Amino acid sequence: MSDLIFTDEKDAARYTLHRGKDLVSVLDYNDDGRTVALTRAYTIPTFRGSGYAGELVRRAVDDLERRGDRRVIPVCWYVADWFEANPGHETLLQERRTA
């Protein structure tokens, strides 16, 4: 996975992962200045099954941890599952409010 290019396309509110010139996966988000809602992870169908979505979420989480100024709301089911499978990152999650 070292040949992959990770970008944060702030104007489009999405993280992307490219393999060479090919876009392989996208992670959409909504950033309100305090939290980042990760809303949709998507892998281009011809590239599915290669672990690209997981790699993209990992790199996005690493980026957000490095910045240290946002909490994460995992709106997308895939992102929520990723956090469950990678418990070392739960401190980044926004605490849920109870009514």
N, C-alpha and C positions, 0 to 999 in steps of 0.2 A: 504493500500500500504506500510505499515511499514515492511512487511516481504520481501521486495524486496532488491536485492543487486545490486548496481550501480558500474560499473568499467569503467575506462578509459584505454583501451588496446592500449597504445601508439604504440607498435610495429605493430599492425594491423590497426592503424589509425581509431579506432572506439570506441564509447561508447557502453556499453552493460547493459542490465537489465535482471537479473535472478530472478526467483521465486523459491526458494529452489535450486535444481540442474538444473532446466529447464531454458534454454535461452528463453526469451520471446520476446525481442525486441533489435534491433541494430540501431545505428546511425553512419553512416560512415562520416569521415571528411578528409579534406586536410589542414594541418597546414604548412604555409610558414614562420612562425616565427613572423609575424605581424598580420596576419588574419587567421581565421579558417573558411573554407568553409564547411558548413554542407550539405553534398551532397546527402544523402539518409537515410530516416527513414524506417525501415522495422520491422513489427511484424510477428512472426511465425504464419501461418494461424490458427492453433488451439487455439491461444491466442488472436486473433483479437476481437475487440469490448469491451475490458475490460479497455481501457484507458492507456495501457502500453506505446504506442508511445508518447502520450502527457506527461506522467510522465517522460519518458526518456529524451525528449527534455527539459523539465523543469529542470531536474537535471543537464543536460549538460550545459544549460545556467547559472544555479546557479554556477557551477564549473568555467566557464569562467569568470563570473562576480567577483567571489572571487579571481581568479588569477589576473585579472585586466590588463593583458599585451597583450591581443589580441582583435581584432574587429571580428565580425561575418558577414559572407556572407551567407545568407540563399538560397542556390542553390536548395534544395529540396522544392517542392511545399508545403509539409506538414509543414516543418519548417517555411516557409514564412507565411503560414496561422496561425501557432501558434503565431508568433510575432504579427500579426494583432489582434489576439484575446487576447493578453497579452501586452497591450501598455506600461506598466511600464518598459519594457526592451529595448525600442528602442534606448537608448543611446549606447547600445552594438553593434549596427549594423554599418557596414562599410558604409560610405556615398558613394552614387553612383556618378560616374564621368560622366559629360556630355561632349559630343564631341564638 
